[in-house]
């Protein structure tokens, strides 16, 4: 019998998915309360939120305690850390696919707008050169915000200055209050210190999600919309990585249009550019599709419309698994902020954007990684595609939980890179010697 502590107080859907997944594996489970975890010598599974987890218990009882999160993984899930580890990795591995799979990114630490004056001659010198040259757009993202909060677009130094001035709050009493905008991209001032500035992808792949429901559409009544890919991946132990092959495409709520260079950045409508479903809750799941459902849709970016083919989708998935493998390898190079433990596993939601270069005939689509999310907001998938979440959690339980507590035969069967089991593609298998438990 395995004791299981399951706790997702703010995510009831996740809680139900975890319990359903545990009922589908060949391991008897007894659910226990938070304060019962250390009172028994029975094997323990902690499948809960990061904050509810007993990380010390998992550290000292690695043979009997399995946790659903690594203790240290900031190198992956914090935007500014991720940017840093990728750039460091590329200095050692300049031929890595990450050279082309990550938008040009700058990271800054700033508290007040007037600090920008010195940054233009130091860490933001290269960005300043590009802004002075014109014709490029950039996205500002708070390093520790999520769900699209605090995102802004700009294309001049003056616009960036105005953005930071708008973030400032002269009243200390209001220092922890959210700054509300009509587009819903609220931010908390305590998060406005670490930022990343990413080059905006001006050539996204454009499709019309309505075409997946009505195949009789003609190209004359379709409107191209931007989307990003939400990829679920599971990391296991120290370390194997698996990509779930049922990938989501999350569309913007408005037809895509290039940002207007003559428009004040504070007046830019972000709806054609932001594809985060948490900013489009009024639309339900109408803008969420499976990547596979997009096969046969008309490509509306570029001057020569054609249909998206199965081979195109397979190419995107191939890029995704290669990019993720390299990204996790980059994270492992920073053991202070990412430590892969043998008795842990974790589900991540990774966001990618697809760039379309119509002039490149051999490989017109290039996948670029945007960010990695821990405890991803899976409820935004919507009821229509809830079944893939059920399958995802069951698959995770079968490859992570069942082998740890059950017959070790499951974990010794060869599983080659690129092989698919339970809708999971194995894309990485590295042996990492993590920190060993020591007495305090």
N, C-alpha and C positions, 0 to 999 in steps of 0.2 A: 504494500500500500504506500502511495506517495501522498504526502501532505501538499496541498496546493493553496497558496495565498493569491487570490485574484481580487484586484481592487482597481476600478476605474471610475472614481466618483463623478467626474465631469464628462465621461464618455460612455454612456449606457450601451451604445451599439457595440463598442469594442468589448465591453464586459460580456455581453451576450455571445459575441463571436468567439471569445476565448473559451467560455464554458462549453459552447457547442463543439468546438474543436477538441477539447479534452474528452468529451464523451465519445468521440469517433476514433480514439486510439486504444491500443491493447494494453493500457496501463490503468489499474484501479486507482482512483483519485478520491481523497477525502479533503473537503474544503475546510480551511481553518481560518481563525481570526488573526488579526495583525499581531496581537500580543502572545500568540501561541507558537510563533515560528521557532523560537530558541528553546522552548520547553520540552522538545522531543528530539530523540536521535534518529527519527524516521527521515528518509529522504525528503527533500523539500523542493518544491517548484515555486518560484516567485514570478508570476506573470502579472505584472502590475505597472503602475506609473513609476517613473524614475524616482519621484519624491517619496513614494510609499515603500521603496525597496530598502532592505537591510543590506547595504553594500559590504559592511564589515563581516557579517555572517557569511556572505558569499565568498569573501576573500579568504577566510580561514577554513572553510569547509568545502573545498573545491571538488571533492569526490562525491559529495552527497547533496549539494545545493546547486540548483540551476536557476539562473536569473534571465529575465527577458530584456535586459539592457546591459551594455558595458558601462563600467563606472566612469571611465574617461573616454570621451569621444567628441570633445569640442573641435578637434581638428577637422571634423567632417561637418558638423551641424551648425557651426557659427560661420557666417558668410565671410568675415574678415580672416578667420583662421583658415578656412578652406582655400581662399585666395592665396594666402601665404604659403601653405604647404604645397600647393600646385606649382607656384613659381619656384620654390626651393627645389622641388623634384625635377623640374624642367632644366635647371642648371646642371644637374647630374645626368639627366636622361633627355637631352635635347631632341632626340628622335621620337619621343613618346607621342602618341596620338593626342595627348592633352595640349600639345602645342597649337592645335587647330580646333580643339574641342571645348575651349573655354573662352568666353569673350574677354577682350582686353580689360583688365581690372586694376583699379587703384584702391588702396585702403588708406583711410585717414582716421585720426583720433582728434576730435574737435569739440570744444564746449561752447565757444562763442564765435559769431560770424567774423569778427575782426581778425581772428587768427588766420583766416585765409590769405591775408596779405603776405605773410611770410611763407606760407605753403607753396605759393606760386613759384617761388625761387628755390624750393627744395623738393619735397616729396611729390608735389603736383606739377613740377616743371614740365614733364612730358605731356601731361593732360593740357596744360596751358598752351603749349605749342600747337596741339591739335585743335583746340578751341579757337585760337587765333587764326588758324588756317581755314576755319569754317567748314560747313557742309556735313558735320558729324553731330549725332545726338547721343546723349548719355543718360543713364538712369542712376539715380541716387537711392541707395537702400540702407536703412539702419541695420547694423550688423546683427542685432539680437531681436529684431521684430519679425513677425511672421504674418501670414494670411494677407499679404499685400499692404501691410500698414507702413506708412511713412514713405512710400515710393513716390519719387518725383522725377520729371524729365526736364532736361535743360540742354542748351547748345551754345551758351556764352558764359564767360566768367561772371558777368553781371547777374545773369539768371541764378547761378549757384549762390552768389552772395545774397540775393533776395530770398532764396529758399531758406538759408540758414537764419537769416534775420526773422523770417516768419516763424521759425521754430522757437526762437527765444521768448522767454516769459520774464518780464521784469519783476513780477510779484513772487516772492519766495513761498507765499502761502499756496500758490497755484503751481508750484514746481513739479508736482506729481500728477497734475491733471492732464487729461488727453486734449490734444489740439484737434478739434473736429473740423473736417472738411466735408463739403457736400457730396463728394464722391465716396465717402465712407473710409478713406485711408487714414484713419486716426492713428496718432502716435503718442507715446508717453514720453515725457521729456527725460525721464531717467534712462531711456534707451538711446537717447540722441547723443552718443559720444563716439562710438565706433561706427564707421560707415564704410561701405564699399561703393565705388563708382564704376559702373560697367558700361562698356560701349554698347549702344542700342543696335540690335540687329535690324537693319533697314530692309532686308530682303527675306522676310519670313515666308514659309510655304503657306499659301492661302487656299482654303477649301470652304465649301458651304455645307454645314452639318445637316441642313434640311434635305440635302440630296440623298442622304442615307435612308431616309424614310420614303421619299418619292423619287423613284428612278426616272420618271418621265420628264423631269426638269430639263430645260434647254439651257445652254450656256448664256443665253441672253437674259434670263431672269434669275441668275445666280449672283450672289454677292460674296466676295472673298472675305473670309474672316481669319484672323490670326488665332493660333492655338498653341498650347504647350502640351507636352507629353508628361503624364504622371506615371512614373515607373516604380513599382514596389519591388524592393530587394530585401533579402534576408541574409544577414551575416551570421555565421555559426562558428563558435569556438575561436581557435587561434591559428588559422582562420580560413574558412571557406565562405564563398559568396555566391548567392543564387539570385537570378533575375526572374521575376514572375512574368511569364510571357503574355499575360492578358493585360495589355497596356492601355491606359486611358488617354483620350485626347480631350482637353478642356478648352473650349472655345470662348472667345471674347463675346461680349453682349452686343457689340456694334460692328458694322462693316469696317474693314481696315482702310486706313488712309494715312499717308505720310504726314508727320507732324508739320505744322505750318511755321516756317522760320520767322515769319513776321509777327507771330502771335506771342503775347506775353506768356511766359512759362506757367504763371499762376492761373492762366485762363485755358490751358490745354485740357481738352476732354480726354481723360485716361481710358475711357471705356473701350475704344478700338485697340488699345495697346496692352491693357492688363487682362489676363486670362484666368485670374484666380477666382474660383467659384464662390469663395467666401464673400466676395464683393458683388455677387450676382444672386443672392439668395432668393430674390423674388422670381427668378427664372426656374427654380427647382433644378431638375437634372436635364432640362431640355438642351443644354449646351454641352453635355457630357456624352462622349461616344467611346466605344472601343476602337483602338487603332485598326483592328481587323475590319471593322464596319466601314472604314473609309475606302476600302478597295473599290475601285470603279468610280469614285468621285472625280469631278473635273478639277484639274489643277488650274487655279485662277490667278496665280502669280506667274509672271513671265508673259511673253507675247504670243506664245504658241500653245494654247490650251490642249491638254491631253488628259487621259484618265490615269489615276494613281493605280499602279499595278501591284500584284502580290509580290513581285520581285523587289519593288521599291520598299515595301513594308519590311521584307526580310532584310534588306540592306540597312534600314534604320535600326532594327533590332540588333543586328550584328555590330553596328557602331556603338549602340548603347552598352552592350555587355563588355566590349573592349574598353570603353571610356570608364565604366564603373570599376573594372578590375584595376586599371591604372590609377584611378582616383583613390581607391582604398590602399593601394601600394604606396601612394604618396603620403597618405595619412599615417601609415605605419612608420614612416621615416621620422615622425615626430612623436616618440613614445611618451612624452610628457602629457600630450593632449589626446592621444589615442592609444589605448592599450587593449589589445585583443586577449580576452581571457578564455581558457578552455571550458569553463562552466557558465558561459553566457551566450546568448543569441539576441538578435535585435532586428526588428522590422523598420525599414526606412522608406520614406516616400521621396523620390528623387525627381526633380523637375528639369526637363530639357526643352529647348526650342529648336525647331528645324529651319535652317537657312536654305533658300532655294536659289541656286545660280543657274538660270536657264541656259547660259552660254556654255556651261560645262556639260557635255553630252555623256561622258563616261560615268560621272558621279555627281549629278546635279544637286543632291541633298546632303547637307552636312549637319549632323546633330551636335548641339552645344549644351553643355551642362550649366545649369543656373544655380541650383542649390540642393542641399540634402536636408530632409526634415526628419527629426526624431518624433515618435508618437504622432504620425501624420493624421490630419483631420479626415479620416476615412468616411465620416458621415456625409461629407460633401459629394460623395460618389452618387448618391441618390438611390431611391428604391428600385428603379429599373435594373440597375446593375449590382444590386446587393449580393446577388448570387456569386459574383466573382470574389467578393470579400469573404464569404463563407468558405469558398474553395481555397482561398489564399491562407486563411488561418488554419484550416485543416491540414494543408500541405506543410505549413510551418511546424505544426505539432508533430507531424509524422517524421520530418527530417531532423528536428531539433530535440523534441521532448522524448519521443519514443526510444530512440537509440541511447540516450543518456541514462534513462532509468530501466530500460528493458534489455532485451537480448542484444548484445554488442555486435551480432552478426550484421545487423542493419548498417552499422557504421563502418564495417570493414569491406563491404562489397564495393568493388571498383566503380567509381562514378567519374567518368572522364570529363574534361573541360569541353563545353559545348553540348554535352548530353542532357536530354530533357527527361525529368521524372516529376510526376505530380504537378505538371505545368511550370516547373522551375528549371531554368537553364543554369547549369553550373558554369561560372565564368572565372573563378579564382580558387586556388588551393595552395596556400602558403603555410609553412611551418614557422611559427613565431614563438620564440622563448620569452614569454611574458614575465613580469616581476613575480617572484616567489613569495608566498605568505611568510611573514616573520612575526615573532612575538612582539607585543608592544611593551 
